[in-house]
Amino acid sequence: MTGTSVALELRPFEPGRDFPGAVDLISDTNAHDAGQDWYPTVESLMMEWAVRPGFDPARDAVVVEDEGRIVAGGTMDWRERAGRIIHSSTIWVLPEWRRRGLGRRILAWLEARARASLLDGTGGPPELPHVLNAGIETSNIASAAFAAGAGYAPVRYGFQMRRPLDLPIPDVPMPAGLEVRPVEPAQIRAIWEADSEAFQDHFEPRAPTEAEFERFTADPDCDISLWLVAWDGDEVAGSVLNGIYPHENAATGIEMGWLDHVSVRRQWRGRGLAKALIVRSLALLRERGMEMAVLGVDAENPTGALQVYEGFGFRPYRRWATLRKPF
């Protein structure tokens, strides 16, 4: 039936029974496309899709089911960034169910849901500008063509970069007056707030909310023993919030450790702090048995992060595009 339309019904996501099927859909799609290292568990997806102001899975997610198996689906959520409301859609379709019109139907449903959210009061402040958003891995020609055909155009690019951990790790001293200390649970909020502050200088920074903090701390894979935080007395100067995701490593067959957040607050920049924290992160991940260090970076990062990472042996292996469409 490849290339033919199907009459399967779209239905709202049902949190009481659909999480296992959604996990299988996302994992199988990402494994086929090789453009994502995200392989959620039921627990981690329930955390990721927890109800918050910009997203309620029962309201903002849709699935397509065939004989009890979820074969396609999508989500629409919104977040306020830089004074705008960004409505972001994500779509998954199993490989054997593509080219049958399911992606187009799901996208139409998601865009209609975004428009309806402004009318029912669930779509963010109506007085702010609103825009539709999506993201693609640029080597996926089919996804790029699908997005372009739907009216989405690229506005920003980023990279996933990786570095083998069997390469030599250079020695970079910690800037004078700063020290790295083991993280204690009582310090998590201060670290999160410092990280959020540092990213306010970047492209479309998020507006930190209590819901964001709750999601941050609820992550079942969060391991604060992997975090490297530089302190200037009682002040957070910068940090690298590293993460290891065993379920995803098992799915990919590669022992990867992520430098998930690399940030230095403005008043401590220009002193080599990021470099000192990066090399310590590489050493820590290697000590934990990882084979590869991975991170994501905005191609136009204002602090020159791309060049810093390349200087430590990271190389781009995926290129991402942020796409936009007028609301």
C-alpha positions in Angstrom: 0.0 0.0 0.0 3.0 2.3 -0.1 2.0 5.7 -1.6 -1.7 5.2 -1.1 -3.9 7.0 1.4 -5.4 5.1 4.4 -8.5 5.8 6.3 -7.3 5.1 9.8 -8.7 7.5 12.3 -6.8 10.1 14.3 -7.7 10.0 17.9 -6.6 11.9 21.0 -3.8 10.4 23.1 -5.1 8.5 26.1 -2.6 8.8 29.0 -4.2 5.9 30.9 -3.2 3.4 28.2 -1.1 4.9 25.4 2.3 5.5 26.9 3.8 2.0 26.2 2.6 2.3 22.6 4.0 5.8 22.2 7.4 4.6 23.6 7.5 1.9 20.9 6.5 4.4 18.2 9.2 6.9 19.1 11.9 4.3 19.6 11.2 2.4 16.4 11.0 5.6 14.4 14.2 7.1 15.8 16.1 3.8 15.3 15.1 3.7 11.6 15.8 7.4 10.9 19.2 7.4 12.8 18.7 11.1 13.4 17.8 10.9 17.1 19.4 9.3 20.1 16.2 9.5 22.1 14.8 6.2 23.2 12.4 6.9 26.1 11.1 4.5 28.7 7.5 4.7 29.9 8.7 6.4 33.0 10.8 9.0 31.2 8.1 9.7 28.6 5.5 10.2 31.4 7.9 12.8 32.9 8.6 14.4 29.5 4.9 14.6 28.7 3.7 15.6 32.2 0.9 18.2 32.3 2.1 21.7 32.3 0.7 25.1 31.0 2.0 24.6 27.5 1.2 20.9 27.1 -1.4 18.3 28.2 -1.0 15.0 26.3 -4.7 14.3 26.5 -5.4 17.6 24.8 -2.3 18.2 22.6 -1.3 14.8 21.4 -2.8 12.6 18.7 -2.2 9.0 17.6 -3.1 6.7 14.8 -3.8 3.1 15.7 -3.9 -0.1 13.6 -5.1 -3.4 15.2 -4.0 -2.2 18.7 -0.6 -0.8 17.6 0.2 2.9 17.5 1.7 3.5 14.0 1.9 7.3 14.0 1.4 10.2 16.3 2.3 13.8 17.1 2.4 16.4 19.7 2.0 20.2 19.8 3.2 22.2 22.7 4.1 25.9 23.3 6.6 27.8 25.3 7.3 31.5 25.7 10.7 32.4 24.3 12.1 35.9 23.9 8.7 37.5 24.1 7.1 35.1 21.6 4.9 32.0 21.9 6.5 29.2 20.0 4.1 26.4 19.1 6.2 23.3 18.3 5.1 20.2 16.5 6.7 16.8 16.5 5.5 13.9 14.3 6.4 10.2 14.3 5.4 7.7 11.6 6.6 4.1 11.5 8.6 3.5 8.3 6.2 1.0 6.8 3.3 3.4 7.3 4.9 6.4 5.4 3.8 7.9 2.1 0.2 7.2 2.9 -0.8 10.7 4.0 -0.6 10.1 7.7 2.0 12.8 8.3 0.0 15.5 6.5 -3.1 14.6 8.4 -1.3 14.7 11.8 0.3 18.0 11.0 -3.0 19.5 10.0 -4.5 18.3 13.3 -1.6 19.8 15.3 -1.7 23.1 13.5 -5.5 23.3 14.1 -4.9 22.5 17.7 -2.4 25.4 18.0 -5.0 27.8 16.5 -7.7 26.5 18.7 -5.5 27.0 21.8 -5.7 30.7 21.3 -9.5 30.6 21.3 -9.9 28.3 24.3 -7.2 30.1 26.4 -4.7 27.3 26.6 -2.3 28.6 24.0 -0.4 31.3 25.9 -0.9 35.1 26.1 -2.8 36.1 23.0 -1.3 39.6 23.0 2.2 38.2 22.2 3.4 37.2 18.7 2.8 33.5 17.9 4.6 31.3 15.5 4.6 27.6 14.4 7.8 25.7 14.9 9.3 22.4 13.9 12.8 20.8 13.8 14.4 18.4 11.4 17.7 16.6 10.9 18.9 18.1 7.7 20.2 14.9 6.1 16.7 13.5 6.2 15.7 14.5 2.8 12.1 13.2 3.1 11.5 15.2 6.3 13.0 18.4 4.8 10.7 18.1 1.7 7.7 17.4 3.9 8.3 20.5 6.0 9.0 22.7 3.0 5.8 21.5 1.3 3.9 22.4 4.5 5.3 26.0 4.4 8.0 25.7 7.0 11.4 27.5 6.3 14.7 27.2 8.3 15.6 30.1 10.6 18.4 28.5 12.6 20.9 25.6 12.6 22.6 23.6 15.2 24.8 20.6 15.5 25.1 17.4 17.5 28.8 16.9 18.1 30.7 13.9 19.5 34.2 13.0 20.6 35.8 9.6 21.3 36.9 9.4 24.9 40.0 7.3 24.0 41.6 10.4 22.6 44.0 12.2 25.0 42.3 14.8 27.3 44.3 18.0 27.7 45.0 19.6 31.1 43.2 22.9 31.6 43.6 24.7 35.0 40.6 26.0 36.9 40.6 29.8 36.9 42.0 31.4 40.1 39.4 31.7 42.9 37.0 29.1 41.6 36.6 25.5 42.7 34.5 22.5 41.8 32.7 20.8 44.7 30.4 17.8 44.9 26.8 18.8 44.3 24.4 18.5 47.1 20.6 18.2 46.6 19.9 21.5 48.4 22.0 23.3 45.7 20.0 22.0 42.7 17.7 25.1 42.4 20.6 27.6 42.6 22.5 25.6 39.9 19.3 25.5 37.7 18.7 29.2 38.1 22.4 30.0 37.3 22.2 27.8 34.2 18.9 29.5 33.1 20.5 32.9 33.6 23.5 32.1 31.5 21.4 31.0 28.6 19.4 34.2 28.5 22.1 35.5 26.1 21.4 32.8 23.6 18.9 32.3 20.8 15.3 32.5 22.0 16.0 31.8 25.7 13.3 30.1 27.6 11.3 31.9 30.3 12.1 29.8 33.4 9.0 28.6 35.2 8.2 26.4 38.2 6.9 23.7 35.9 10.2 23.7 34.0 12.1 23.2 37.3 9.8 20.4 38.3 10.4 18.6 35.0 14.1 19.2 35.4 14.2 17.6 38.9 11.8 14.8 38.1 14.0 13.3 35.3 14.5 9.6 36.4 18.0 9.7 34.7 19.1 12.8 36.6 22.4 12.0 38.4 23.9 15.0 40.2 27.1 13.1 40.8 27.8 13.7 37.1 27.4 17.4 37.4 30.5 19.6 37.5 29.8 23.0 39.1 32.3 25.8 39.6 31.7 28.0 42.6 33.0 31.4 43.5 32.4 31.3 47.2 28.6 30.7 47.4 28.0 31.8 43.8 27.6 29.5 40.9 30.1 30.7 38.2 29.4 28.0 35.7 28.5 24.4 35.2 28.4 21.3 33.0 25.4 19.2 33.7 26.5 15.8 32.4 24.1 12.9 31.8 24.3 9.2 31.1 21.2 7.4 29.7 21.6 3.6 30.0 18.4 2.8 28.1 19.5 4.9 25.1 23.0 3.5 25.2 21.6 -0.1 25.1 19.4 0.9 22.1 22.3 2.5 20.2 25.0 0.0 21.2 27.3 3.0 22.1 28.2 4.0 25.6 27.6 7.7 25.4 27.8 10.4 28.0 26.2 13.8 27.3 27.4 17.3 28.2 23.8 18.3 28.4 24.2 21.9 29.6 27.4 23.8 29.4 27.0 27.3 30.8 29.1 30.1 32.3 27.4 33.2 33.8 28.3 36.5 32.2 30.6 37.9 34.9 32.8 34.8 34.8 33.3 34.5 31.1 36.5 35.1 29.3 38.6 33.3 31.9 38.7 29.8 30.5 36.1 28.4 32.9 34.1 26.5 30.2 37.3 24.9 28.9 38.3 23.8 32.4 34.8 22.3 33.1 34.7 20.5 29.7 38.0 18.7 30.1 36.9 17.6 33.6 33.6 16.4 32.1 35.5 14.3 29.5 37.6 12.7 32.2 34.6 12.0 34.4 32.6 10.4 31.6 35.6 8.2 30.7 36.0 7.2 34.4 32.3 6.1 34.3 33.1 3.8 31.3 31.7 5.9 28.5 33.2 5.5 25.0 31.9 8.8 23.5 31.1 12.3 24.7 28.2 14.0 23.0 26.6 17.5 23.1 24.4 19.8 21.1 25.4 23.4 20.1 23.7 26.3 18.3 25.7 27.0 15.1 25.5 30.7 15.9 26.2 30.4 19.6 27.2 34.0 20.7 30.0 32.8 23.0 31.9 30.9 20.3 31.0 27.5 21.8 31.3 25.6 18.4 34.9 26.6 18.1 35.7 25.7 21.7 34.2 22.2 21.3 36.1 21.7 18.1 39.3 22.6 19.9 38.7 19.7 22.3 38.2 17.2 19.5 34.4 17.3 19.1 33.2 17.0 15.5 29.7 17.6 14.1 27.8 14.4 13.1 24.3 15.7 12.8 23.0 19.0 11.6 19.6 20.3 12.8 17.4 23.0 11.5 14.8 25.0 13.4 11.9 25.7 11.0 9.2 28.3 11.3 5.8 29.1 9.7 3.6 32.1 10.2 0.9 31.4 12.6 
